[in-house]
């Protein structure tokens, strides 16, 4: 199957959507940052009653929080991106990739038809999708493609 066909046929739900921290609307920025750090995620999805209301990413930290200590004790709602663009779990990877490319997003929330959070699609999940489709000959190329061993391996 070609990569183009895979992009159109594969559903977002089949990718790794687990790279996010789930926080409640109204939590303090400091609490959210601490939770993101503990869980090792660069993105927090903000919910209210199980519904997505916003997204808070590393980019928001750099642009809205890091040089403004007064925001650290305030609610996450003040610095998150409200009502972010989303994709559905049944959308194609091509659709999600197009949205991420147009918006220059590294994280796109995945929500179902009811608006409930299913997960977060990251640029890393897309890189894994692409690398899984490379032929072993390409995937195992040396860092310098012109590099040729002088002796057979194991000799």
C-alpha positions in Angstrom: 0.0 0.0 0.0 1.3 3.5 -0.8 1.9 6.1 1.9 -0.8 8.4 0.3 -3.4 5.6 0.5 -2.3 4.9 4.1 -2.8 8.5 5.1 -6.3 8.5 3.6 -7.3 5.1 5.0 -5.9 5.1 8.5 -8.1 6.6 11.2 -6.7 8.9 13.9 -8.0 6.5 16.6 -5.4 4.0 15.5 -2.5 6.3 16.4 -1.0 6.9 19.9 -3.2 9.5 21.5 -2.0 9.2 25.1 0.5 12.1 25.2 -1.4 14.6 27.3 -2.2 15.7 30.8 -5.9 16.1 31.7 -6.7 19.0 34.0 -9.9 20.6 35.2 -10.9 24.1 34.3 -10.1 26.4 37.1 -6.9 24.7 38.2 -4.0 27.0 38.9 -1.2 27.4 36.3 1.3 26.2 38.8 -0.7 23.0 39.5 -1.0 22.3 35.8 2.7 22.8 35.2 3.6 20.5 38.1 1.2 17.8 36.8 2.6 18.1 33.3 6.1 17.8 34.6 5.3 14.8 36.7 3.6 13.0 33.8 6.2 14.1 31.3 3.8 15.7 28.9 4.1 18.9 26.9 0.4 19.4 26.6 -2.6 19.7 28.9 -6.2 19.3 27.8 -8.5 21.4 29.9 -11.9 20.0 30.6 -15.1 21.0 32.3 -17.7 18.2 33.0 -15.8 15.9 30.7 -15.9 18.3 27.7 -12.8 19.9 26.2 -12.7 23.7 26.9 -9.1 24.4 26.1 -5.5 23.3 25.5 -2.4 24.5 27.2 1.0 23.6 25.6 4.7 24.3 26.1 4.3 27.1 23.6 1.7 28.8 25.9 4.2 28.5 28.8 6.9 30.3 26.8 4.6 33.0 25.3 2.1 33.6 28.2 3.5 32.4 31.5 7.3 32.2 31.9 8.0 35.9 32.2 4.7 36.7 34.0 4.9 35.3 37.6 1.6 36.9 38.4 -0.1 34.3 36.2 1.4 31.3 38.1 -1.3 31.4 40.8 -4.1 32.3 38.5 -6.5 29.9 36.7 -5.3 27.9 33.7 -8.3 29.3 31.8 -6.6 32.7 31.6 -3.6 31.4 29.7 -4.9 28.4 27.8 -6.1 28.4 24.2 -9.9 28.2 24.4 -12.0 26.1 22.0 -9.0 24.6 20.1 -9.4 23.1 16.7 -9.9 19.3 17.0 -10.2 16.1 15.0 -12.4 13.1 15.5 -11.2 9.6 16.2 -12.7 8.4 12.8 -11.1 11.2 10.8 -8.3 10.2 8.5 -4.6 10.8 9.3 -4.5 12.9 6.2 -7.2 15.2 7.6 -5.4 15.6 10.9 -2.0 16.1 9.2 -3.6 18.9 7.0 -5.0 20.6 10.1 -1.7 20.4 11.9 0.2 21.7 8.9 -2.2 24.7 8.3 -2.3 25.7 11.9 1.3 24.8 12.7 0.1 22.7 15.6 2.2 20.1 17.4 -0.8 18.9 19.4 -4.4 18.5 18.3 -7.1 17.3 20.7 -9.1 14.3 19.5 -12.8 14.5 20.6 -15.8 12.3 19.8 -19.1 13.4 18.4 -20.3 14.3 21.9 -17.3 16.5 22.6 -15.7 14.1 25.1 -12.0 13.9 25.1 -10.6 10.8 23.4 -6.9 11.9 23.3 -4.2 14.1 21.9 -2.6 13.7 18.5 1.0 14.8 18.6 3.6 15.4 15.9 5.6 12.5 17.4 2.6 10.1 16.8 2.7 11.2 13.2 6.4 10.7 12.9 5.9 7.1 14.2 3.2 6.6 11.7 5.5 7.6 8.9 8.5 5.7 10.1 6.5 2.5 10.5 5.9 2.7 6.7 9.5 3.0 5.6 11.1 0.1 4.0 13.8 -1.6 6.2 16.4 -0.6 3.7 15.6 3.1 4.1 15.0 2.9 7.9 18.4 1.3 8.5 20.5 3.7 6.4 23.6 5.0 8.1 23.6 8.6 9.1 25.9 9.4 6.2 24.3 7.6 3.1 27.7 7.7 1.3 29.3 5.8 4.2 30.2 2.3 3.1 31.9 -0.2 5.5 35.4 -1.3 4.5 34.8 -4.9 5.6 31.7 -7.0 5.8 30.0 -6.9 9.2 31.3 -9.5 11.6 34.5 -10.1 9.6 
